[in-house]
């Protein structure tokens, strides 16, 4: 998300580094990512069954992604390729994951 915000801010706000508004959005995005039930295995936003962002922030993220997404192919090709790979990955709901993490090796006591 950081690279997309940098592209968006440079093109819309004319700054080399994210402006205060864009920095605030990035801080919000990082905070939400830290609380994500998927952790490092987070799917792309379009495939994620959990909506992390409030409605206003979701719209802001969409706007940033619509603008910067196509430019990622030329500016950050590896990140763009990894994003496409993430889109192809099957995503399970966090509640399903929670059940699969249980240790079934222990048998209940009689």
C-alpha positions as CSV (number, residue, x, y, z in Angstrom):
1,X,0.0,0.0,0.0
2,X,2.9,2.4,0.8
3,X,4.2,2.3,-2.8
4,X,0.7,3.0,-4.2
5,X,0.2,5.9,-1.8
6,X,3.6,7.4,-2.8
7,X,2.6,7.2,-6.5
8,X,-0.9,8.7,-5.8
9,X,0.5,11.5,-3.7
10,X,3.3,12.4,-6.1
11,X,0.8,12.6,-9.0
12,X,-2.1,14.3,-7.1
13,X,-0.3,16.4,-4.5
14,X,3.1,17.0,-6.1
15,X,5.2,15.8,-3.2
16,X,8.1,13.4,-3.3
17,X,7.1,12.0,0.1
18,X,3.5,11.4,1.3
19,X,1.8,14.6,2.4
20,X,0.2,14.8,5.9
21,X,-3.2,13.5,4.6
22,X,-1.6,10.6,2.8
23,X,0.7,9.9,5.7
24,X,-2.4,9.7,8.0
25,X,-4.0,7.2,5.6
26,X,-0.8,5.1,5.6
27,X,-0.7,5.1,9.4
28,X,-4.4,4.0,9.4
29,X,-3.7,1.3,6.9
30,X,-0.7,0.0,8.9
31,X,-2.7,0.0,12.1
32,X,-5.5,-2.1,10.4
33,X,-3.0,-4.5,8.9
34,X,-1.4,-5.1,12.3
35,X,-4.9,-6.2,13.5
36,X,-5.6,-8.4,10.5
37,X,-6.6,-12.0,11.4
38,X,-4.7,-13.2,8.4
39,X,-1.4,-11.6,9.4
40,X,1.4,-12.1,6.9
41,X,-1.0,-14.3,4.8
42,X,-3.4,-11.4,4.1
43,X,-5.1,-11.7,0.7
44,X,-5.7,-8.8,-1.6
45,X,-8.5,-6.5,-0.5
46,X,-10.8,-7.5,-3.4
47,X,-10.7,-11.2,-2.3
48,X,-10.7,-10.6,1.5
49,X,-13.9,-11.6,3.3
50,X,-13.0,-9.2,6.2
51,X,-13.5,-5.5,5.7
52,X,-10.7,-3.8,7.7
53,X,-11.4,-0.2,6.8
54,X,-14.2,2.1,7.7
55,X,-16.4,3.1,4.7
56,X,-14.7,6.5,4.1
57,X,-11.2,4.9,4.3
58,X,-12.3,2.1,2.0
59,X,-13.3,4.6,-0.7
60,X,-9.9,6.4,-0.2
61,X,-8.1,3.2,-0.6
62,X,-10.1,2.4,-3.8
63,X,-9.2,5.8,-5.2
64,X,-5.5,5.3,-4.5
65,X,-5.5,1.8,-5.9
66,X,-7.4,2.8,-9.1
67,X,-4.9,5.5,-9.8
68,X,-1.7,3.8,-8.7
69,X,-2.4,0.1,-9.6
70,X,-1.8,0.3,-13.3
71,X,1.4,2.3,-12.7
72,X,2.8,-0.3,-10.3
73,X,3.5,-2.6,-13.3
74,X,6.2,-0.2,-14.6
75,X,7.4,1.4,-11.3
76,X,7.4,-1.7,-9.1
77,X,7.0,-4.7,-11.3
78,X,7.9,-7.3,-8.6
79,X,5.3,-6.0,-6.2
80,X,2.7,-5.9,-9.1
81,X,3.5,-9.5,-10.0
82,X,3.2,-10.6,-6.3
83,X,-0.2,-8.8,-6.1
84,X,-1.4,-10.8,-9.1
85,X,-0.2,-14.0,-7.5
86,X,-2.1,-13.1,-4.3
87,X,-5.3,-12.6,-6.3
88,X,-5.1,-16.2,-7.6
89,X,-4.7,-17.7,-4.1
90,X,-7.8,-19.3,-2.5
91,X,-8.9,-17.5,0.6
92,X,-10.5,-19.1,3.6
93,X,-12.6,-17.1,6.1
94,X,-10.7,-16.5,9.4
95,X,-13.4,-18.5,11.3
96,X,-12.5,-21.5,9.2
97,X,-8.8,-21.0,9.9
98,X,-9.5,-20.8,13.6
99,X,-11.1,-24.2,13.6
100,X,-8.2,-25.7,11.6
101,X,-5.6,-24.6,14.1
102,X,-7.1,-26.6,16.9
103,X,-5.0,-29.5,18.3
104,X,-7.1,-32.6,17.8
105,X,-4.4,-34.9,19.0
106,X,-5.7,-34.5,22.6
107,X,-8.6,-36.8,23.4
108,X,-11.2,-35.7,25.9
109,X,-11.0,-37.3,29.3
110,X,-13.7,-39.7,30.3
